[in-house]
Amino acid sequence: MSIELWLVFVLAAVALSLTPGPNGLLCLDHGVRYGLGRSIFTALGAVAGMSLLIGASLAGLGAVMQTSELLFTVVKWAGAAYLVWLGIRLWRAPGFSAAVDSAATAARPISRRRAFAQGLLVAVSNPKALIFFATFLPQFMQPGQSLWLQFVIFAGTYGAIEFAYEVVLAGAAGRLAPWLERWGRVFNRITGGAFVGVGAMVAATQR
């Protein structure tokens, strides 16, 4: 890939990362609840999930899903169910308070493994993302070049941009703490409702 084509891909990847999505919302929520340290693992999970989608797209799974109604439906409903389940959990979560919430978080913080797993599962739960990569990446692929090398370039570039965006988002979430002491339950219901809404949108999507 020429440097000029790579720079175009970088610009496209930045625009894609800045588009509001469930992974950014999850990092924001984890940044508020658990701090930047744990949110880094959430972002790493999201990057790993996106890398899997990019690899699957390059391998042709996205094209298969475009032609297989059954496969697309199974993946769609599994992803939608996970997003709705996560949204319900957030909706039902207790409100924040400086004393109670900090003590609860200290007693039972989210583990690095669980934060990573949630980031990964949210990333791979939308079949539309897989199809998007399957239609987006071929514009930058170079015929005759190593598919593995192109995967490293695509996944590495997009992953670095996505990781930086989500870490910045999680880091900025700490500024919401004073507001959340008063409006924590509202925040929980907004984020929970957003995840349920995204899940509903996934369920309603057509190929």
Disulfide bonds with the S-S distance in Angstrom:
none
